[in-house]
Amino acid sequence: MSQAAAVTAAELVVCVARTDTWKRNLKCLKDQLKAAEESGTRIPKAAWQYYNHLAPLMYDQGPCGVWGPFKKLISFFMGLSKPMAREPFGNNDMKLWATKTTALACENFMLAIRSFGFDTCPMEGIDSRRIRKLLNLPRHALIPMVIAVGKRRPEGVTLPRLRVPREWVVHTV
Ligand SMILES: Cc1cc2nc3c(=O)[nH]c(=O)nc-3n(C[C@H](O)[C@H](O)[C@H](O)COP(=O)(O)O)c2cc1C
């Protein structure tokens, strides 16, 4: 859409968040833990409990996310007497979860690119529908951002760094 950062960038990296790959990823992590254990690394029992029981319970939302409201109700009552992890409840929470995970990877990516002497511009002003079609991504794939990568030009930095008051973002209790 003629955005300077997109038009002038050497590369555009499309960052994709998926809510449908957690089972595959979980199995992959468990296989790696098993291999580590077989080669002598002691895996804490809590890790096995998390990967075998808690993670499937947390991330499986059932067909069309129907288990979300039930999970919410159960955790409400269980949480009356003790603090506990609650979300994700349903498909929208899964989208949030996948976006968080991807955004962390994006930040790591941008810092790594910077450490090699290049620059980035994360962009949300994108046509996600067209990008999905262009890259043949599944319909439910989320695109939290597209990152322009290249070498900055001095005239490309248009504004000085702007700050909001510190007390708007930092609350000490
Ligand atoms: C959520 C979000 C969406 C953004 N989308 C765009 C965008 O579509 N196009 C663009 O040129 N900059 C976009 N920006 C701004 C740049 O990514 C960048 O934050 C800005 O240029 C300031 O860079 P600096 O923090 O390195 O000074 C977006 C920023 C945020 C936080």
The ligand as a MOL file (V3000), in Angstrom:
LIG
                    3D

  0  0  0     0  0            999 V3000
M  V30 BEGIN CTAB
M  V30 COUNTS 31 33 0 0 0
M  V30 BEGIN ATOM
M  V30 1 C 1.2590 -2.1710 16.4460 0
M  V30 2 C 2.1250 -1.3290 15.5190 0
M  V30 3 C 1.8520 -1.3020 14.1680 0
M  V30 4 C 2.6410 -0.5590 13.2960 0
M  V30 5 N 2.3730 -0.5750 11.9650 0
M  V30 6 C 3.1450 0.1320 11.1250 0
M  V30 7 C 2.9010 0.1130 9.7250 0
M  V30 8 O 1.9720 -0.5300 9.2520 0
M  V30 9 N 3.7280 0.8110 8.9270 0
M  V30 10 C 4.7820 1.5470 9.4270 0
M  V30 11 O 5.4860 2.1630 8.6370 0
M  V30 12 N 5.0250 1.5890 10.7450 0
M  V30 13 C 4.2490 0.9020 11.6090 0
M  V30 14 N 4.4910 0.9380 12.9580 0
M  V30 15 C 5.5630 1.8130 13.4780 0
M  V30 16 C 6.9360 1.1770 13.3990 0
M  V30 17 O 6.8820 -0.1850 13.5650 0
M  V30 18 C 7.8960 1.6960 14.4740 0
M  V30 19 O 7.3890 1.3320 15.7190 0
M  V30 20 C 8.0660 3.1650 14.4230 0
M  V30 21 O 8.5940 3.4730 13.1900 0
M  V30 22 C 8.9710 3.6720 15.5810 0
M  V30 23 O 10.1960 3.0430 15.5110 0
M  V30 24 P 11.2370 3.1870 16.7090 0
M  V30 25 O 10.5500 2.6720 17.9290 0
M  V30 26 O 12.4010 2.3340 16.2940 0
M  V30 27 O 11.5630 4.6460 16.7910 0
M  V30 28 C 3.7110 0.2060 13.8120 0
M  V30 29 C 3.9790 0.1630 15.1840 0
M  V30 30 C 3.2080 -0.5820 16.0360 0
M  V30 31 C 3.5280 -0.5850 17.5200 0
M  V30 END ATOM
M  V30 BEGIN BOND
M  V30 1 1 1 2
M  V30 2 1 2 3
M  V30 3 2 2 30
M  V30 4 2 3 4
M  V30 5 1 4 5
M  V30 6 1 4 28
M  V30 7 2 5 6
M  V30 8 1 6 7
M  V30 9 1 6 13
M  V30 10 2 7 8
M  V30 11 1 7 9
M  V30 12 1 9 10
M  V30 13 2 10 11
M  V30 14 1 10 12
M  V30 15 2 12 13
M  V30 16 1 13 14
M  V30 17 1 14 15
M  V30 18 1 14 28
M  V30 19 1 15 16
M  V30 20 1 16 17
M  V30 21 1 16 18
M  V30 22 1 18 19
M  V30 23 1 18 20
M  V30 24 1 20 21
M  V30 25 1 20 22
M  V30 26 1 22 23
M  V30 27 1 23 24
M  V30 28 2 24 25
M  V30 29 1 24 26
M  V30 30 1 24 27
M  V30 31 2 28 29
M  V30 32 1 29 30
M  V30 33 1 30 31
M  V30 END BOND
M  V30 END CTAB
M  END
